Amino acid sequence: MPARTLTTFMDLPYVAPGDTDADVVIQGVAFDLATTARAGTRFGPDAIRMASGMLQWEPRRWPWDFALGERLRAADCGNVDFVVGQTPSMLAAVEAQTRALLRAGRRVVTLGGDHYVTLPLLRAHHGERGPLALLHFDAHTDTDEYSHDHHGVMFRHAAEQGLVDLAHSVQVGIRTYYEVSTHRYTVLDADWVSSAGAAAAAQRIRTVVGERPVYLSFDIDCLDPAYAPGTGTPVAGGLSSNLALQLVRSLRGLMIAGADVVEVSPPYDPGGITALAGATLALDILYLMASRR
């Protein structure tokens, strides 16, 4: 059984992972052993769930023209159960639970946790559905060459292991160093996105992704620290929360096969503004999934 949480995302029904007919299942991964700076993201899933309480009073999410429940049945299965303090246990448990949900016909939205949790999520999706296009929002490319496992290496592993379709994958909001000459992902850096705007960025993403199913991974440090201070590795010069939300909503109609929102760290989050941004993004991602139905 999954570890129970204080509340569910958007007050959705709480279900066991194998006991639901929901279209989309929310799961949390309370893990931060792969952080390189400030820890605390293990508390992120429940902070995002608590912040989602601020979004529940609207009958539908502005500015969408339908209510989520009209097109999508969603449920929350709590946090993935693994041996605390053991990274191999997390990797195995997240991949196994996610694969089981996918095999049962569910889509999965995961609340992190540090960004390393995306690696077993990509492995699960690849195992059930083959390589997907990756749409990755972040301040960092997370393609470091370090030999040890941490939250800056997942997308190098994903490329090396053939988990994603590199020719149709995009990284958005990048504003830290990467080796341009050998980098295999399309990059829309933070300066370009801020100057070009949401509509142009969305069009560029659609051009690269095409009609392929997409895995969407949103590291909250894609946002500028002014909008998301509660994260492990903040980087100045990021997207505003408004620009990021406009961009996500502009992707309406994209086939989102799975998604995660990661790196919310409540100990560094005064007023809960980072958790609220994470909850709002997660909700808009659910609407994005529903927009094709």
C-alpha positions in Angstrom: 0.0 0.0 0.0 1.2 3.5 -0.7 2.2 5.8 2.2 -0.8 7.9 3.1 -0.7 11.7 2.8 -2.2 14.5 4.8 -4.4 15.4 1.9 -4.9 14.6 -1.8 -4.1 16.8 -4.8 -7.2 19.0 -5.4 -9.1 16.8 -2.9 -9.2 14.0 -5.5 -10.3 10.5 -4.3 -7.6 8.6 -2.6 -7.0 5.2 -4.2 -4.6 2.3 -4.0 -2.5 2.2 -7.2 -4.0 -1.0 -8.5 -7.6 -0.2 -7.5 -8.7 2.6 -9.7 -10.3 3.2 -13.1 -9.2 6.8 -13.2 -7.8 8.2 -16.5 -4.9 9.9 -14.7 -3.3 9.0 -11.3 -1.4 11.4 -9.2 1.5 9.9 -7.2 4.2 11.5 -5.0 7.9 10.6 -4.6 9.2 11.9 -1.3 12.9 11.8 -2.1 15.8 14.2 -2.0 18.9 12.1 -1.6 20.1 13.1 -5.1 20.3 16.8 -4.4 23.6 18.7 -4.9 22.7 21.8 -2.9 19.8 22.3 -0.6 17.8 19.3 0.6 14.1 19.4 1.5 12.3 18.3 -1.7 11.2 15.1 0.1 8.5 17.3 1.6 7.5 18.6 -1.9 4.7 16.2 -2.8 2.6 17.0 0.3 3.4 20.7 0.1 2.0 20.8 -3.5 -1.0 18.8 -2.4 -1.7 21.3 0.5 -1.2 24.3 -1.8 -3.7 22.8 -4.3 -6.4 23.6 -1.7 -6.1 27.2 -2.8 -7.2 26.2 -6.3 -10.3 24.2 -5.4 -13.0 26.8 -5.2 -13.0 27.6 -9.0 -15.6 25.4 -10.8 -13.0 25.3 -13.6 -9.4 26.5 -13.9 -9.1 29.9 -15.5 -8.9 30.4 -18.5 -9.8 26.9 -19.7 -13.2 26.6 -21.3 -14.2 23.3 -19.7 -14.2 21.8 -16.2 -11.5 19.1 -15.6 -14.0 16.5 -14.4 -16.0 16.8 -17.6 -13.2 15.2 -19.6 -10.9 13.5 -17.2 -11.2 11.2 -14.2 -8.3 11.7 -11.8 -7.3 10.2 -8.5 -4.4 10.4 -6.0 -2.6 7.2 -4.9 -0.4 8.9 -2.3 3.3 8.6 -2.2 5.3 5.7 -3.6 6.4 3.3 -0.9 10.1 2.6 -0.8 12.8 2.1 1.8 13.7 5.6 3.2 17.3 6.5 2.6 18.0 3.9 -0.1 18.2 5.3 -3.6 18.1 1.8 -5.3 14.8 1.1 -3.5 13.3 4.4 -4.8 14.4 3.7 -8.4 12.9 0.2 -8.3 9.7 1.2 -6.6 8.9 4.2 -8.7 9.6 2.3 -12.0 7.5 -0.7 -10.9 4.5 1.3 -9.7 4.5 3.5 -12.7 4.8 0.6 -15.1 1.9 -1.1 -13.4 -0.3 2.0 -13.7 0.6 2.5 -17.4 0.0 -1.2 -18.1 -3.5 -0.8 -16.7 -4.2 2.1 -19.1 -3.6 5.0 -16.7 -1.6 8.1 -17.3 0.6 9.2 -14.4 1.4 12.7 -13.0 4.2 12.6 -10.4 4.9 15.2 -7.7 8.6 15.3 -6.6 10.9 15.0 -4.9 14.2 16.0 -6.5 14.6 15.6 -10.2 16.4 12.3 -10.1 12.9 10.7 -9.7 12.3 11.4 -13.4 14.8 8.7 -14.4 12.7 5.7 -13.2 9.6 7.5 -14.5 11.2 7.6 -18.0 12.3 4.0 -17.7 8.7 3.0 -16.9 7.3 4.9 -19.8 9.9 3.6 -22.2 9.3 0.1 -21.0 5.5 0.3 -21.7 5.3 2.8 -24.6 8.8 3.1 -26.2 10.8 6.3 -26.4 8.7 9.5 -26.0 9.5 13.0 -26.9 10.7 14.9 -23.8 9.6 18.4 -22.9 11.8 19.5 -20.1 11.4 22.8 -18.2 14.4 23.7 -16.1 17.3 26.1 -15.3 19.7 23.2 -16.0 20.0 20.7 -18.8 20.7 17.9 -16.3 23.1 16.2 -18.7 26.2 16.4 -16.4 29.1 14.0 -17.1 29.7 13.2 -13.4 29.9 9.5 -12.7 27.9 9.5 -9.5 24.1 9.6 -9.6 22.5 12.9 -8.7 19.7 15.2 -9.9 21.9 16.7 -12.7 22.6 13.6 -14.7 19.1 12.0 -15.6 18.8 13.3 -19.1 22.3 12.2 -20.1 21.3 8.7 -18.8 18.0 9.1 -20.7 19.9 9.8 -23.9 22.4 7.1 -23.4 19.8 4.5 -22.6 17.5 5.5 -25.5 14.6 6.4 -23.2 13.6 9.5 -25.1 13.4 10.5 -28.8 16.2 13.1 -28.9 15.3 14.4 -32.3 12.0 15.5 -31.0 12.9 16.6 -27.4 13.1 20.2 -26.1 14.6 21.8 -23.0 13.0 25.1 -22.0 14.3 27.9 -19.6 17.9 26.8 -19.5 20.3 29.4 -18.2 23.3 27.4 -16.9 26.4 26.1 -18.8 26.2 23.1 -21.1 28.5 22.0 -23.9 26.7 23.3 -27.0 28.8 21.4 -29.5 27.9 18.0 -28.1 24.4 18.7 -26.7 21.7 16.5 -28.3 18.6 18.2 -27.1 16.9 21.3 -28.7 17.3 24.1 -26.2 15.1 27.2 -25.8 17.0 29.2 -23.2 15.4 31.5 -20.7 16.5 34.7 -22.4 15.0 33.5 -25.8 11.7 32.4 -24.2 11.4 35.6 -22.3 12.1 37.7 -25.4 10.1 35.6 -27.9 7.1 35.1 -25.6 4.8 32.1 -24.9 3.2 31.8 -28.3 6.5 31.7 -30.2 8.0 29.3 -27.7 4.9 27.0 -28.0 5.1 27.0 -31.8 8.8 26.1 -31.7 8.0 23.2 -29.3 5.3 22.0 -31.6 7.6 22.1 -34.5 10.2 20.0 -32.8 7.8 17.6 -31.1 5.5 17.1 -34.0 2.7 14.6 -33.4 4.6 12.4 -31.0 3.5 11.5 -27.5 5.4 13.7 -25.0 6.7 13.2 -21.4 6.6 16.6 -19.7 9.0 17.2 -16.8 8.8 20.6 -15.0 11.6 21.4 -12.6 10.3 24.4 -10.5 13.6 26.1 -10.8 12.7 26.9 -14.4 11.0 29.8 -12.7 13.0 32.7 -11.5 13.7 32.6 -7.7 11.5 35.7 -7.3 8.5 33.3 -8.1 9.9 30.1 -6.8 12.5 30.5 -4.0 11.7 27.2 -2.4 13.9 25.0 -4.5 17.3 23.3 -4.1 19.3 25.0 -6.8 17.8 28.4 -7.6 19.2 30.3 -10.6 18.4 34.0 -11.3 17.1 35.1 -14.6 14.3 32.5 -15.0 10.8 32.6 -16.4 8.0 34.3 -14.5 5.2 32.1 -13.2 2.8 33.8 -15.6 5.0 33.2 -18.6 5.5 29.6 -17.7 1.7 29.1 -17.2 1.0 30.8 -20.5 3.4 28.6 -22.3 2.0 25.4 -20.8 -1.5 26.4 -21.7 -0.4 27.3 -25.2 0.5 23.6 -25.7 -3.2 22.6 -25.8 -3.7 19.6 -27.9 -0.3 18.1 -27.4 -0.4 14.4 -26.5 1.0 14.4 -22.9 1.7 10.7 -22.1 3.0 11.4 -18.6 4.4 14.3 -16.5 6.0 15.4 -13.3 6.5 18.5 -11.3 9.6 18.4 -9.1 12.1 20.2 -6.9 9.7 22.1 -4.7 11.5 22.4 -1.3 9.2 23.7 1.5 12.0 24.6 4.0 13.1 27.4 1.6 9.6 28.4 0.6 8.3 31.5 2.5 4.6 31.8 2.3 4.3 28.6 0.3 4.5 30.5 -3.0 6.7 27.8 -4.7 4.3 25.1 -3.7 1.4 27.1 -5.0 3.3 27.6 -8.3 3.9 23.8 -8.5 0.3 23.0 -7.7 -1.0 25.4 -10.3 1.4 24.0 -13.0 0.3 20.5 -12.1 -3.3 21.4 -12.4 -2.7 23.1 -15.8 -0.9 19.9 -16.9 -4.0 17.9 -16.0 -6.1 20.3 -18.1 -3.5 20.0 -20.9 -4.0 16.2 -20.8 -7.8 16.7 -20.8 -7.7 19.1 -23.8 -7.3 16.3 -26.3 -10.3 14.3 -25.0 
